[in-house]
Amino acid sequence: MKAVILAGGQGKRLLPYTLDKPKCLLSVHGQTILDYQLAALDFCKIKEVAIVTGFCHLAIIEHLQKKGISVEIIHNHKYEETNNAYGIWLARDYVSKSPDGFLLINSDLIFRPAMLKFLINHAEPDGIIIQKKFDPKGDMVKIAMEGDNIVAMSKQVPPEQAVAEAIGPVKFSQKGGNNFLDFIGSFIAKGEFNHWFFYMLGDFARQHHFVGIENPGFVWAEIDTPEDLNLAKDIIPERFINIDVH
């Protein structure tokens, strides 16, 4: 199985912290968000990893070189005028022939390595980690479902229909992943490059079997704002990166 980390955006809501670095390089307890994600992938023995870069592209490369980490870099030169669904499209050649499918990870998410392993080992071939205990007034992407299948995914899902919030990561089988790539490609062919992949995933799920896999209780943090960054330092234990790995 391969993995793609979407790290092309600046994270403008995190200014001034992201003035000269992408949000994946923000630190919590001395480790960057990217460090946490790469540790989780290593724990799950995922060795083929691509990072889709954009803003401060060279800062990510320099960070990886200092850590002695070798990954595939896919640079989105159009990051200022596109969104992360286009970043997935740029990675299509990297993942489309992976017989075991691939993982998609947003670069603002810290999660337990065991949560990623739980997703990989889950019986459903195509799905996303979701949280059914959530604040309906919060800023997370909301999900509507029929059974386990997702039928809508956006911040505009009406409260009476929302049953969960989207966390991620996302897992695709080879077939499911290629179907999603084709779905994105249908918009790219029309010159539509500015789609957010969570919203596009919700539209895709109405046409293809794609499930919400409930988080059984693993700690996680999404970092979109300075308030999220401060909260993450309380939510995430100082030795979090080592909880499962060692």
ROGURO-839377 format. One line per field, with one value per residue (C-alpha): x, y, z; residue in one letter. Coordinates in Angstrom, 1 decimal, padded with zeros to 4 digits. Last residue first. Example, Ala and Ser with C-alpha at 12.3 -4.5 7.8 and 13.67 -1.06 7.14 Angstrom:
<zamis>
px 013.7;012.3
py -001.1;-004.5
pz 007.1;007.8
mipa S;A
</zamis>
This chain:
<zamis>
px 008.2;006.0;002.7;003.1;006.3;004.8;002.6;005.5;004.3;000.7;-001.6;-004.8;-003.2;-000.6;-003.4;-005.4;-002.8;-002.5;-006.3;-006.5;-003.9;-006.2;-006.4;-004.8;-006.7;-006.1;-006.3;-006.8;-008.0;-011.5;-013.1;-013.0;-016.0;-015.4;-017.5;-018.0;-017.6;-019.8;-019.8;-022.2;-023.2;-019.7;-018.2;-020.1;-018.9;-015.3;-015.5;-016.3;-013.4;-011.1;-011.5;-012.1;-010.2;-009.0;-012.2;-011.0;-013.7;-011.2;-010.1;-013.7;-013.9;-010.4;-011.6;-014.1;-011.5;-009.2;-012.1;-012.7;-009.0;-009.0;-012.0;-010.4;-007.0;-008.6;-008.8;-008.2;-008.8;-007.1;-009.4;-011.4;-014.9;-017.6;-020.6;-024.4;-025.3;-028.8;-030.6;-027.5;-027.8;-024.7;-023.0;-019.5;-019.4;-019.7;-022.9;-024.1;-021.6;-022.4;-022.4;-026.2;-027.3;-024.9;-024.6;-021.2;-020.0;-016.6;-015.2;-015.9;-018.0;-021.7;-022.6;-020.0;-019.0;-019.4;-019.8;-016.1;-015.1;-012.2;-012.6;-013.5;-012.8;-011.8;-014.1;-012.6;-010.6;-006.9;-005.7;-008.0;-007.0;-003.3;-003.9;-005.5;-002.6;-000.2;-002.2;-003.3;-002.1;-003.9;-003.0;-001.2;-004.3;-003.7;-004.7;-004.0;-003.4;-004.6;-003.0;-002.3;-000.7;-001.2;-003.1;-000.9;002.1;000.5;-002.4;-000.3;-001.1;-004.8;-004.5;-003.0;-005.9;-008.2;-006.1;-007.1;-005.8;-004.8;-002.0;-000.9;-000.2;003.4;002.1;005.2;005.2;007.9;008.5;010.0;013.4;013.9;017.3;015.7;017.6;016.8;013.1;013.1;015.0;012.4;009.6;011.2;011.8;008.1;007.3;003.7;003.1;003.9;002.3;004.1;004.5;005.1;006.1;007.3;004.0;005.2;002.3;004.7;006.5;003.2;002.6;006.1;005.6;002.4;003.8;006.9;004.6;002.8;006.2;007.7;008.9;005.8;003.6;005.4;004.3;005.9;002.7;001.3;003.5;006.4;007.2;004.0;002.5;002.6;001.3;-001.1;-002.8;-006.0;-003.7;-002.8;-000.2;-001.5;000.4;000.8;-001.5;000.2;-000.1;000.4;001.1;000.0
py 001.9;003.1;002.9;005.6;007.1;010.0;010.8;011.4;014.9;013.9;015.4;017.0;019.9;020.9;020.3;023.0;025.6;024.6;024.5;028.1;029.2;027.8;024.7;022.0;018.7;016.7;012.9;010.6;007.1;006.2;003.6;006.1;005.1;004.0;006.1;004.2;004.6;002.6;004.7;007.2;009.2;008.6;010.6;013.8;013.4;012.8;016.0;017.9;016.2;016.8;020.6;021.6;024.4;022.8;022.9;023.1;020.7;017.9;018.5;017.9;014.5;013.8;014.0;011.2;009.2;009.5;008.4;005.4;004.6;004.8;002.5;-000.1;000.0;000.0;003.4;004.5;008.0;009.5;011.1;013.1;013.7;014.6;012.4;012.0;015.2;015.2;017.3;019.6;020.4;019.4;022.7;021.9;019.2;015.4;013.9;010.3;008.3;004.6;003.0;002.9;005.9;008.6;012.4;013.8;017.1;018.8;020.3;023.8;023.0;023.7;020.0;019.3;015.7;012.1;010.2;010.7;009.5;007.6;007.4;004.5;002.2;-001.5;-002.1;-005.0;-002.6;-003.5;-000.3;001.9;000.2;000.6;004.3;004.6;002.6;005.3;007.7;010.8;014.4;016.0;019.2;017.6;015.8;012.1;009.9;006.2;003.8;000.7;-002.7;-003.3;000.2;000.9;004.2;005.5;007.3;008.0;009.7;011.9;015.1;014.3;014.1;017.6;018.8;017.6;019.7;023.1;025.1;028.7;029.2;025.6;025.8;024.5;021.4;019.6;015.8;014.7;010.9;010.1;009.7;010.6;011.6;013.9;016.9;015.9;015.7;019.2;020.6;019.1;020.5;024.0;023.7;023.5;026.7;026.6;023.7;020.1;016.8;014.3;010.7;007.7;004.1;002.6;001.9;-000.4;000.6;002.0;003.8;005.4;006.6;008.0;009.8;011.4;012.5;014.0;015.8;017.5;018.6;017.3;019.5;019.2;020.2;021.8;023.4;021.9;020.5;024.0;025.2;027.6;031.3;033.1;029.9;030.8;034.3;033.1;029.8;030.6;031.0;027.3;027.6;024.8;022.0;019.4;016.5;013.3;010.4;006.8;003.5;000.0
pz 020.6;017.7;019.5;022.1;020.6;018.7;021.7;024.0;024.9;025.0;022.3;023.6;025.5;022.8;020.3;021.9;021.2;017.6;017.2;018.6;016.1;013.4;011.1;013.2;013.4;016.6;017.3;020.3;019.4;020.7;018.3;015.4;013.3;009.8;007.4;004.1;000.4;-002.0;-005.2;-006.7;-003.6;-002.2;-005.1;-004.0;-000.5;-001.7;-003.7;-000.5;001.3;-001.8;-001.9;-005.5;-007.3;-010.5;-012.7;-016.3;-017.6;-017.9;-014.3;-013.3;-015.0;-013.7;-010.1;-010.8;-012.6;-009.6;-007.4;-009.5;-009.5;-005.7;-005.4;-007.8;-006.1;-002.6;-001.0;002.6;003.9;007.0;008.1;010.6;009.0;011.4;012.3;012.1;010.3;008.9;011.5;011.7;007.9;005.9;005.1;006.4;003.8;003.3;002.0;001.2;003.2;003.5;006.9;007.1;005.0;006.1;006.4;007.3;008.7;007.9;011.1;012.2;015.2;015.7;015.4;018.1;017.8;019.0;015.8;014.7;011.3;009.8;006.0;003.7;000.8;001.3;004.3;006.4;008.6;008.8;007.1;009.3;012.5;011.5;011.0;014.4;015.9;014.7;016.8;014.9;014.1;011.1;009.3;006.3;005.0;004.6;001.7;001.8;-001.1;-002.9;-002.4;-006.1;-006.5;-010.2;-009.7;-006.9;-008.4;-011.7;-010.0;-007.7;-009.7;-009.4;-005.7;-005.7;-007.9;-005.1;-002.8;-004.2;-007.2;-008.0;-005.5;-005.7;-009.4;-009.2;-007.4;-006.5;-006.2;-003.9;-003.4;000.0;001.5;005.2;006.6;009.2;007.9;004.3;005.2;006.7;003.7;001.3;003.3;003.4;-000.4;-001.2;000.8;-000.6;-002.9;-002.0;-002.6;-000.4;-001.7;000.5;-000.4;002.9;004.7;007.4;009.7;012.2;009.4;008.3;011.9;012.2;008.8;010.2;013.5;011.7;009.2;012.1;013.3;016.5;019.4;021.6;018.7;015.8;012.6;009.6;008.1;008.3;005.4;006.4;006.0;007.1;008.4;012.1;011.3;010.0;010.8;008.9;005.8;005.8;003.1;000.9;-000.8;001.9;000.8;002.1;-000.3;000.9;-000.8;000.0
mipa H;V;D;I;N;I;F;R;E;P;I;I;D;K;A;L;N;L;D;E;P;T;D;I;E;A;W;V;F;G;P;N;E;I;G;V;F;H;H;Q;R;A;F;D;G;L;M;Y;F;F;W;H;N;F;E;G;K;A;I;F;S;G;I;F;D;L;F;N;N;G;G;K;Q;S;F;K;V;P;G;I;A;E;A;V;A;Q;E;P;P;V;Q;K;S;M;A;V;I;N;D;G;E;M;A;I;K;V;M;D;G;K;P;D;F;K;K;Q;I;I;I;G;D;P;E;A;H;N;I;L;F;K;L;M;A;P;R;F;I;L;D;S;N;I;L;L;F;G;D;P;S;K;S;V;Y;D;R;A;L;W;I;G;Y;A;N;N;T;E;E;Y;K;H;N;H;I;I;E;V;S;I;G;K;K;Q;L;H;E;I;I;A;L;H;C;F;G;T;V;I;A;V;E;K;I;K;C;F;D;L;A;A;L;Q;Y;D;L;I;T;Q;G;H;V;S;L;L;C;K;P;K;D;L;T;Y;P;L;L;R;K;G;Q;G;G;A;L;I;V;A;K;M
</zamis>
